Amino acid sequence: MSIDISLLGELRVFRGGEEVALPASRKARALLAFLVATDRPHRRERLCELLWDLPDDPKAALRWSLSKLRKVVDDPDRPRIIADRERVAFRTEGIGVDLRTVYDRLQPGADALSVEDLEELARQLAPVLLDGLDGAGDDGFASWLMAEREDALAARVKVLRALAGRADVDPSSARKWRRLLQEADPLATLPDQPDPEPAAAVSAPVAANALRAQRIGFCKVRDGTNIAYATIGSGRPLLKAANWLNHLEFDWASPIWGGSFAELARDRTFVRYDERGCGLSDWDVDDLGFDAFVEDLEVVADSLGLDRFPLLGISQGAAVSIEYAVRHPERVSGLILIGGYAAGWRHLCSPEEQARREAVLTLTELGWGTDNPAYRHIFSQTFMPDAPPEGLAWFDDFQRRTTSPRNAARFQNAFGLIDVRDRLGQVRAPTLVLHSKLDQRIPLELGRDMAMGIPGAEFVPLDSRNHILVNQEPAWTVCFATIGRFLAEHGI
């Protein structure tokens, strides 16, 4: 009897065209979905880790689930679930799997399909992939599920883009497909419009759409710290190392970050995460040191299965990115470093300057969390001296909501201890270094020295006084145009 399995929407199994009841256990259903979608054998230990966090006997839970699933998918003369003492697999030959069929139909390219075919694919791809299986397993299962959903979303965006740009689609339908395309990918450029100039800011509706469209997940570092990450857009990945301060949810409404992130996500899958100690990641952490920052980046890249990608580092994120690129040269296709430095203030500042910074540390811990923004304004003014008053006021409040007073002081101390000067010469990835000429936070010479130490690095000074570029200044446009050119020239 023919078997068809639907992964788009809720998991469903059909035998001879009739839907079959699945086990009530979400973990059993998640096991079937995982075996079918991956279409390869898996070690029993790995399946137990993914789906059963039981102190006593996870292997028994796996055996029980397999026995329930066999009743659904096996034929007496043709078992579908193949298991031995080591591995478990699902035999998919002769079985219809809707997701695989959709991907096969898209192989020639969406533009090669008829309007009717594209409309059918758009309908099939509309539901959430494996809806209802969130939380059925551990962080590894959650990351796998998110990656599968991102692939399905990317396929849907391709279909909707093709429909929105087809001349043989009637105008009313074209408007529908354009609307659905922007809902699926709020940052997409509509096919029949020329690519716009880099946006100066993200409007409130676009920011709200971006906030809804981004996909937030969590991964766990070896010390138990939970790191929150978010992805948005479609296409080749661009991973941004965390910098102080970010917040995955608040950033989109930011007059500081919103426009920059929208530009970076225009034609890519843009990945970012909150540093340990701030944002949606765990705040109460023992380790706020440089090696922990690098490990957070490693875990995010591994959790999302990113094989090779350009890496963006801003401020102290530049040093984290450099260290990652040296440790994992096979995975970093390019480095983009903005306002960065190779050694922190504890290594470079005079005794007088160190004393001033120590005083700021004390002020931070005492006054950061108060309603008086004066303490946080110390940072706002040096980060963005040319920002408009409303931008500074937003950043003052943003800092208070993003981390605790104690962590704000600990971050400053940790950043002062950074030193990757001995790693610069070991960088093998193409590197672009951008730095404001009159940066009030990190002097230009620190960015220049960093570029000089990296073999073949390109250095671009920007006409700005801001450590964090603001949307209204010409240097912002130059910066992102230069990044676009760098990525294109290196084919990354």
C-alpha positions as a printed NumPy array, in Angstrom:
array([[  0.   ,   0.   ,   0.   ],
       [  1.387,   3.42 ,  -0.953],
       [  2.636,   5.669,   1.833],
       [  2.879,   9.46 ,   1.7  ],
       [  4.381,  11.616,   4.445],
       [  3.732,  15.33 ,   4.833],
       [  6.326,  17.445,   6.649],
       [  4.873,  20.811,   5.61 ],
       [  2.504,  21.844,   8.378],
       [  1.888,  19.221,  11.042],
       [  3.478,  15.807,  10.497],
       [  0.958,  13.554,   8.731],
       [  1.143,  10.026,   7.301],
       [ -1.205,   8.666,   4.604],
       [ -1.607,   5.019,   3.574],
       [ -3.48 ,   4.462,   0.338],
       [ -4.668,   8.059,   0.507],
       [ -6.147,   7.678,   4.003],
       [ -4.594,   9.549,   6.929],
       [ -3.202,   7.305,   9.66 ],
       [ -3.291,   8.211,  13.349],
       [  0.169,   8.926,  14.738],
       [  1.386,   8.175,  18.284],
       [  0.273,  10.74 ,  20.848],
       [  3.869,  11.164,  22.012],
       [  5.439,  14.316,  20.509],
       [  8.873,  12.736,  20.885],
       [  7.834,   9.709,  18.847],
       [  6.465,  11.986,  16.128],
       [  9.632,  14.083,  16.276],
       [ 11.69 ,  10.906,  15.867],
       [  9.773,   9.934,  12.724],
       [ 10.077,  13.448,  11.282],
       [ 13.821,  13.518,  11.948],
       [ 14.446,  10.118,  10.364],
       [ 12.345,  10.918,   7.285],
       [ 13.723,  14.428,   6.717],
       [ 17.385,  13.498,   7.178],
       [ 17.021,  10.257,   5.159],
       [ 20.123,   8.599,   6.622],
       [ 21.04 ,   6.29 ,   9.504],
       [ 21.65 ,   7.738,  12.978],
       [ 23.366,   6.236,  15.979],
       [ 20.996,   5.262,  18.766],
       [ 23.013,   7.321,  21.267],
       [ 22.594,  10.428,  19.106],
       [ 18.83 ,   9.96 ,  18.859],
       [ 18.608,   9.519,  22.631],
       [ 20.582,  12.749,  23.155],
       [ 18.375,  14.668,  20.728],
       [ 14.999,  13.591,  22.059],
       [ 15.216,  12.018,  25.517],
       [ 16.748,  13.77 ,  28.484],
       [ 15.92 ,  10.986,  30.918],
       [ 18.089,  10.072,  33.89 ],
       [ 17.168,   6.385,  33.883],
       [ 16.701,   4.673,  30.505],
       [ 16.507,   6.813,  27.33 ],
       [ 17.226,   3.722,  25.178],
       [ 14.027,   2.148,  26.427],
       [ 12.123,   5.288,  25.434],
       [ 13.662,   5.053,  21.966],
       [ 12.681,   1.373,  21.643],
       [  9.112,   2.158,  22.746],
       [  8.802,   4.957,  20.177],
       [ 10.137,   2.767,  17.385],
       [  7.612,   0.058,  18.245],
       [  4.744,   2.583,  18.002],
       [  6.028,   4.007,  14.713],
       [  6.416,   0.589,  13.101],
       [  2.668,   0.069,  13.494],
       [  2.131,   3.23 ,  11.433],
       [  4.647,   2.883,   8.595],
       [  5.77 ,  -0.766,   8.295],
       [  4.239,  -3.329,   5.943],
       [  4.472,  -7.031,   6.904],
       [  6.67 ,  -7.801,   3.91 ],
       [  8.487,  -4.465,   3.765],
       [  9.672,  -2.823,   6.99 ],
       [ 10.348,   0.882,   6.717],
       [ 12.148,   1.398,  10.013],
       [ 15.509,  -0.338,   9.87 ],
       [ 17.308,  -0.69 ,  13.192],
       [ 20.226,  -2.675,  14.518],
       [ 22.169,  -2.507,  17.766],
       [ 23.992,   0.651,  16.655],
       [ 21.863,   2.631,  14.218],
       [ 18.334,   3.51 ,  13.179],
       [ 17.199,   4.58 ,   9.702],
       [ 13.994,   5.095,   7.726],
       [ 13.766,   3.554,   4.246],
       [ 12.206,   6.248,   2.036],
       [ 12.368,   4.5  ,  -1.348],
       [  8.927,   4.472,  -2.931],
       [  7.477,   6.84 ,  -0.304],
       [  6.155,  10.25 ,  -1.229],
       [  7.558,  13.029,   0.986],
       [  6.012,  16.401,   0.177],
       [  9.07 ,  18.486,   1.107],
       [ 11.382,  16.403,  -1.074],
       [  8.914,  16.656,  -3.963],
       [  8.819,  20.453,  -3.607],
       [ 12.601,  20.737,  -3.607],
       [ 12.858,  18.436,  -6.651],
       [ 10.372,  20.576,  -8.576],
       [ 12.428,  23.678,  -7.794],
       [ 15.685,  22.148,  -9.06 ],
       [ 15.466,  23.688, -12.576],
       [ 14.833,  27.087, -10.988],
       [ 11.604,  28.833, -10.054],
       [ 11.603,  30.954, -13.217],
       [ 11.401,  27.807, -15.37 ],
       [  8.047,  26.754, -13.874],
       [  4.565,  27.717, -15.027],
       [  2.448,  30.131, -13.015],
       [  0.143,  27.251, -12.045],
       [  3.085,  25.19 , -10.761],
       [  4.444,  28.145,  -8.8  ],
       [  1.064,  28.856,  -7.243],
       [  0.78 ,  25.222,  -6.124],
       [  4.282,  25.331,  -4.625],
       [  3.457,  28.585,  -2.821],
       [  0.404,  26.909,  -1.303],
       [  2.409,  23.859,  -0.218],
       [  5.196,  25.942,   1.332],
       [  2.87 ,  28.272,   3.255],
       [  2.494,  26.182,   6.477],
       [  5.191,  26.065,   9.129],
       [  7.399,  23.025,   8.584],
       [  6.706,  20.32 ,  11.216],
       [  4.389,  22.596,  13.094],
       [  3.86 ,  21.559,  16.703],
       [  7.23 ,  19.87 ,  17.239],
       [  8.944,  22.835,  18.882],
       [ 10.405,  21.805,  22.204],
       [ 10.189,  18.094,  21.444],
       [ 13.952,  17.645,  21.883],
       [ 17.127,  19.269,  23.112],
       [ 18.984,  22.305,  21.75 ],
       [ 20.44 ,  20.178,  18.957],
       [ 16.989,  19.147,  17.788],
       [ 15.772,  22.742,  18.034],
       [ 18.7  ,  23.944,  15.902],
       [ 18.062,  21.226,  13.324],
       [ 14.37 ,  22.124,  13.182],
       [ 15.167,  25.821,  12.775],
       [ 17.62 ,  25.092,   9.954],
       [ 15.025,  22.957,   8.146],
       [ 12.448,  25.716,   8.501],
       [ 14.91 ,  28.286,   7.175],
       [ 15.517,  26.141,   4.091],
       [ 11.758,  25.819,   3.549],
       [ 11.331,  29.577,   4.004],
       [ 14.109,  30.277,   1.509],
       [ 12.329,  28.023,  -1.007],
       [  9.059,  29.846,  -0.402],
       [ 10.73 ,  33.23 ,  -0.879],
       [ 12.125,  32.05 ,  -4.23 ],
       [  8.666,  30.946,  -5.342],
       [  6.99 ,  34.163,  -4.204],
       [  9.699,  36.282,  -5.822],
       [  9.171,  34.453,  -9.118],
       [  5.402,  34.945,  -8.923],
       [  5.715,  38.62 ,  -7.985],
       [  7.933,  39.289, -10.996],
       [  6.077,  37.3  , -13.671],
       [  4.629,  39.354, -16.512],
       [  1.962,  36.687, -17.171],
       [  0.407,  37.051, -13.687],
       [ -2.694,  39.238, -13.579],
       [ -2.249,  42.506, -11.602],
       [ -4.483,  41.571,  -8.673],
       [ -2.646,  38.274,  -8.144],
       [  0.712,  40.019,  -8.54 ],
       [ -0.206,  42.392,  -5.689],
       [ -1.046,  39.396,  -3.514],
       [  2.261,  37.693,  -4.261],
       [  4.182,  40.914,  -3.616],
       [  2.443,  41.305,  -0.267],
       [  3.153,  37.683,   0.702],
       [  6.782,  38.085,  -0.384],
       [  7.245,  41.063,   1.917],
       [  5.564,  39.212,   4.761],
       [  7.855,  36.201,   4.252],
       [ 10.969,  38.363,   3.858],
       [ 10.376,  41.94 ,   5.084],
       [ 13.752,  43.05 ,   3.744],
       [ 13.258,  41.673,   0.226],
       [ 13.599,  43.97 ,  -2.765],
       [ 10.545,  43.517,  -4.975],
       [ 11.472,  41.976,  -8.349],
       [ 10.117,  44.732, -10.58 ],
       [ 11.782,  47.525,  -8.661],
       [ 15.441,  48.554,  -8.939],
       [ 17.588,  47.892,  -5.908],
       [ 17.229,  50.924,  -3.666],
       [ 20.082,  52.883,  -2.2  ],
       [ 21.029,  51.708,   1.293],
       [ 18.207,  52.746,   3.585],
       [ 18.945,  55.551,   6.027],
       [ 16.672,  54.01 ,   8.623],
       [ 14.135,  51.252,   9.109],
       [ 10.548,  52.485,   9.267],
       [  8.362,  51.367,  12.147],
       [  6.269,  48.956,  10.011],
       [  9.384,  47.371,   8.471],
       [ 11.006,  47.107,  11.911],
       [  7.891,  45.398,  13.26 ],
       [  7.842,  42.991,  10.316],
       [ 11.542,  42.235,  10.78 ],
       [ 11.003,  41.565,  14.47 ],
       [  8.228,  39.089,  13.642],
       [ 10.129,  37.494,  10.763],
       [ 13.388,  36.857,  12.58 ],
       [ 13.774,  33.402,  14.058],
       [ 15.172,  33.267,  17.576],
       [ 16.781,  30.149,  18.993],
       [ 19.018,  29.165,  21.887],
       [ 22.154,  27.079,  22.194],
       [ 24.08 ,  26.01 ,  25.257],
       [ 27.806,  26.466,  25.867],
       [ 29.835,  23.873,  27.775],
       [ 29.63 ,  25.88 ,  31.004],
       [ 25.809,  25.79 ,  30.801],
       [ 25.314,  29.37 ,  29.553],
       [ 22.357,  29.814,  27.194],
       [ 23.144,  31.983,  24.176],
       [ 20.28 ,  33.513,  22.183],
       [ 20.693,  33.899,  18.422],
       [ 18.484,  35.144,  15.587],
       [ 18.384,  34.66 ,  11.831],
       [ 16.541,  36.671,   9.197],
       [ 16.501,  36.821,   5.429],
       [ 17.524,  34.202,   2.881],
       [ 20.598,  33.364,   0.847],
       [ 24.237,  32.885,   1.806],
       [ 24.928,  33.419,   5.518],
       [ 26.64 ,  36.415,   7.121],
       [ 27.423,  35.935,  10.814],
       [ 27.918,  38.923,  13.105],
       [ 29.939,  38.431,  16.289],
       [ 28.292,  39.923,  19.37 ],
       [ 29.314,  43.372,  20.566],
       [ 28.37 ,  45.466,  23.546],
       [ 25.532,  46.151,  23.598],
       [ 22.888,  44.326,  21.58 ],
       [ 19.437,  42.875,  22.176],
       [ 17.861,  40.609,  19.549],
       [ 14.392,  42.098,  20.052],
       [ 15.103,  45.757,  20.857],
       [ 17.669,  46.232,  18.063],
       [ 15.129,  46.401,  15.24 ],
       [ 13.442,  49.496,  16.649],
       [ 16.841,  51.105,  17.177],
       [ 17.825,  54.295,  15.353],
       [ 21.353,  52.923,  15.84 ],
       [ 21.21 ,  49.326,  14.602],
       [ 17.933,  48.917,  12.685],
       [ 19.043,  50.347,   9.352],
       [ 22.434,  48.644,   9.5  ],
       [ 20.956,  45.215,  10.162],
       [ 18.336,  45.679,   7.44 ],
       [ 21.087,  46.465,   4.944],
       [ 23.16 ,  43.442,   5.974],
       [ 20.127,  41.153,   5.629],
       [ 19.055,  42.475,   2.228],
       [ 20.287,  39.519,   0.15 ],
       [ 21.58 ,  37.155,   2.817],
       [ 20.698,  35.059,   5.806],
       [ 21.9  ,  37.418,   8.521],
       [ 22.816,  35.752,  11.814],
       [ 23.525,  37.548,  15.059],
       [ 23.452,  36.669,  18.737],
       [ 23.393,  38.319,  22.145],
       [ 26.642,  38.171,  24.06 ],
       [ 26.612,  36.257,  27.329],
       [ 25.653,  38.668,  30.093],
       [ 23.257,  40.783,  28.023],
       [ 20.155,  40.742,  25.822],
       [ 18.228,  37.478,  25.695],
       [ 21.275,  35.393,  26.64 ],
       [ 21.942,  34.429,  30.269],
       [ 22.934,  37.395,  32.454],
       [ 23.989,  35.513,  35.583],
       [ 27.248,  33.999,  34.337],
       [ 30.528,  33.305,  36.087],
       [ 32.751,  33.825,  33.058],
       [ 32.772,  37.11 ,  31.144],
       [ 36.206,  36.591,  29.651],
       [ 37.559,  36.678,  26.116],
       [ 37.787,  32.902,  25.638],
       [ 34.15 ,  32.588,  26.713],
       [ 33.159,  35.227,  24.128],
       [ 34.93 ,  33.209,  21.418],
       [ 33.308,  29.964,  22.562],
       [ 29.869,  31.613,  22.349],
       [ 30.575,  32.421,  18.697],
       [ 31.784,  28.871,  18.063],
       [ 28.654,  27.338,  19.564],
       [ 26.313,  29.576,  17.536],
       [ 28.088,  28.728,  14.264],
       [ 28.07 ,  25.015,  15.117],
       [ 24.429,  24.988,  16.231],
       [ 23.309,  26.492,  12.919],
       [ 25.535,  24.179,  10.907],
       [ 27.353,  27.043,   9.17 ],
       [ 30.175,  25.512,   7.123],
       [ 31.803,  28.579,   5.556],
       [ 30.764,  32.2  ,   5.934],
       [ 31.959,  35.811,   6.159],
       [ 32.245,  37.075,   9.719],
       [ 31.442,  40.624,  10.858],
       [ 33.058,  42.036,  14.   ],
       [ 32.232,  45.445,  15.448],
       [ 34.248,  47.044,  18.286],
       [ 35.431,  44.241,  20.616],
       [ 33.643,  41.82 ,  18.271],
       [ 36.557,  42.409,  15.88 ],
       [ 39.033,  40.723,  18.249],
       [ 36.595,  37.852,  18.846],
       [ 36.228,  37.444,  15.073],
       [ 40.006,  37.458,  14.562],
       [ 40.503,  34.747,  17.182],
       [ 37.724,  32.643,  15.649],
       [ 39.208,  33.043,  12.15 ],
       [ 42.618,  31.869,  13.372],
       [ 41.141,  28.868,  15.196],
       [ 38.846,  27.92 ,  12.283],
       [ 40.454,  29.142,   9.032],
       [ 38.525,  26.595,   6.964],
       [ 35.188,  28.126,   7.969],
       [ 35.769,  31.88 ,   7.611],
       [ 35.546,  33.083,   4.004],
       [ 36.11 ,  36.734,   4.9  ],
       [ 36.471,  39.163,   7.81 ],
       [ 34.738,  42.557,   8.035],
       [ 35.98 ,  44.544,  11.04 ],
       [ 34.439,  47.894,  12.004],
       [ 35.771,  50.162,  14.776],
       [ 37.876,  47.314,  16.149],
       [ 41.087,  46.925,  18.094],
       [ 43.588,  44.153,  18.777],
       [ 44.515,  45.108,  22.364],
       [ 42.341,  46.619,  25.112],
       [ 42.915,  49.675,  27.267],
       [ 44.652,  47.807,  30.085],
       [ 47.501,  47.001,  27.685],
       [ 47.799,  50.366,  25.956],
       [ 46.595,  53.234,  28.146],
       [ 48.78 ,  55.452,  30.303],
       [ 48.479,  55.109,  34.109],
       [ 46.413,  58.31 ,  34.166],
       [ 43.982,  57.042,  31.548],
       [ 43.715,  53.694,  33.316],
       [ 42.818,  55.524,  36.538],
       [ 40.06 ,  57.434,  34.712],
       [ 38.661,  54.215,  33.297],
       [ 38.715,  52.565,  36.708],
       [ 36.659,  55.499,  38.011],
       [ 34.155,  54.993,  35.196],
       [ 33.895,  51.316,  36.176],
       [ 32.883,  52.351,  39.697],
       [ 30.379,  54.917,  38.399],
       [ 28.9  ,  52.301,  36.077],
       [ 28.275,  49.757,  38.815],
       [ 26.732,  52.378,  41.103],
       [ 24.616,  54.315,  38.65 ],
       [ 23.915,  52.213,  35.551],
       [ 20.54 ,  50.938,  36.676],
       [ 19.165,  54.246,  37.974],
       [ 16.579,  56.436,  36.245],
       [ 19.218,  59.137,  35.822],
       [ 20.735,  58.603,  32.341],
       [ 23.857,  60.64 ,  33.157],
       [ 25.917,  57.548,  33.982],
       [ 25.019,  55.83 ,  30.733],
       [ 25.369,  59.09 ,  28.828],
       [ 29.132,  58.833,  29.376],
       [ 29.083,  55.986,  26.883],
       [ 26.46 ,  57.394,  24.547],
       [ 28.427,  60.598,  24.033],
       [ 31.669,  58.806,  23.207],
       [ 30.015,  56.106,  21.116],
       [ 28.033,  58.589,  18.99 ],
       [ 28.984,  62.245,  19.538],
       [ 27.243,  63.262,  16.3  ],
       [ 24.025,  61.334,  16.845],
       [ 20.797,  63.38 ,  17.044],
       [ 19.399,  63.956,  20.555],
       [ 16.635,  61.387,  20.09 ],
       [ 19.226,  58.77 ,  19.104],
       [ 21.301,  59.458,  22.2  ],
       [ 18.221,  59.336,  24.443],
       [ 17.199,  56.007,  22.911],
       [ 20.683,  54.565,  23.429],
       [ 20.79 ,  55.773,  27.042],
       [ 17.638,  53.815,  27.846],
       [ 18.629,  50.874,  25.628],
       [ 21.821,  50.305,  27.625],
       [ 19.908,  50.107,  30.911],
       [ 17.48 ,  47.53 ,  29.507],
       [ 20.187,  45.401,  27.908],
       [ 22.367,  44.375,  30.849],
       [ 22.826,  44.727,  34.607],
       [ 25.008,  47.386,  36.322],
       [ 27.441,  44.715,  37.515],
       [ 27.749,  43.163,  34.071],
       [ 28.239,  46.569,  32.441],
       [ 31.288,  47.072,  34.666],
       [ 32.505,  43.508,  34.087],
       [ 32.257,  43.988,  30.313],
       [ 34.419,  47.114,  30.456],
       [ 37.044,  45.266,  32.454],
       [ 36.985,  42.243,  30.124],
       [ 37.329,  44.403,  27.014],
       [ 40.345,  46.11 ,  28.549],
       [ 42.102,  42.745,  28.866],
       [ 41.673,  41.71 ,  25.204],
       [ 44.918,  41.077,  23.341],
       [ 45.045,  39.313,  19.951],
       [ 48.073,  41.148,  18.588],
       [ 49.992,  37.894,  18.284],
       [ 47.133,  36.403,  16.219],
       [ 46.924,  39.074,  13.515],
       [ 49.641,  37.577,  11.321],
       [ 47.898,  34.184,  11.398],
       [ 44.675,  35.427,   9.744],
       [ 44.266,  33.845,   6.289],
       [ 40.83 ,  35.152,   5.279],
       [ 40.383,  38.225,   3.06 ],
       [ 39.899,  41.103,   5.494],
       [ 38.261,  44.522,   5.308],
       [ 38.925,  46.976,   8.152],
       [ 36.774,  50.121,   8.444],
       [ 37.347,  52.776,  11.107],
       [ 36.089,  56.3  ,  11.782],
       [ 38.861,  58.868,  11.44 ],
       [ 37.851,  60.702,  14.623],
       [ 36.425,  57.778,  16.597],
       [ 35.94 ,  59.089,  20.147],
       [ 35.992,  55.603,  21.68 ],
       [ 38.636,  53.622,  19.772],
       [ 41.3  ,  55.842,  18.134],
       [ 41.94 ,  55.474,  14.422],
       [ 45.501,  54.282,  14.955],
       [ 44.253,  51.15 ,  16.738],
       [ 42.19 ,  50.182,  13.71 ],
       [ 45.079,  51.003,  11.381],
       [ 47.532,  48.948,  13.46 ],
       [ 45.106,  46.026,  13.396],
       [ 44.849,  46.228,   9.592],
       [ 48.628,  46.484,   9.212],
       [ 49.066,  43.301,  11.227],
       [ 46.667,  41.196,   9.093],
       [ 48.248,  39.97 ,   5.835],
       [ 46.639,  41.662,   2.832],
       [ 43.967,  43.489,   4.848],
       [ 42.234,  46.439,   3.186],
       [ 41.92 ,  49.527,   5.396],
       [ 39.174,  52.123,   4.782],
       [ 39.07 ,  55.247,   7.   ],
       [ 35.612,  56.81 ,   7.323],
       [ 34.822,  60.512,   7.684],
       [ 33.077,  60.305,  11.055],
       [ 33.547,  60.965,  14.764],
       [ 31.237,  58.124,  15.742],
       [ 32.357,  54.77 ,  17.071],
       [ 28.927,  53.417,  16.104],
       [ 27.965,  54.847,  12.72 ],
       [ 24.538,  56.501,  12.665],
       [ 22.153,  56.25 ,   9.747],
       [ 22.068,  59.941,   8.899],
       [ 25.794,  60.414,   8.23 ],
       [ 27.46 ,  59.943,   4.81 ],
       [ 30.048,  57.602,   6.341],
       [ 27.259,  55.074,   6.985],
       [ 26.473,  54.864,   3.271],
       [ 30.175,  54.616,   2.381],
       [ 30.666,  51.86 ,   4.957],
       [ 27.899,  49.612,   3.674],
       [ 28.652,  50.249,   0.019],
       [ 32.257,  49.217,   0.749],
       [ 31.094,  46.051,   2.518],
       [ 28.893,  45.157,  -0.466],
       [ 31.781,  45.686,  -2.864],
       [ 34.162,  43.611,  -0.689],
       [ 31.745,  40.672,  -0.494],
       [ 31.118,  40.77 ,  -4.248],
       [ 34.801,  41.025,  -5.199],
       [ 35.673,  37.963,  -3.121],
       [ 32.568,  36.005,  -4.122],
       [ 31.511,  35.478,  -0.545]])
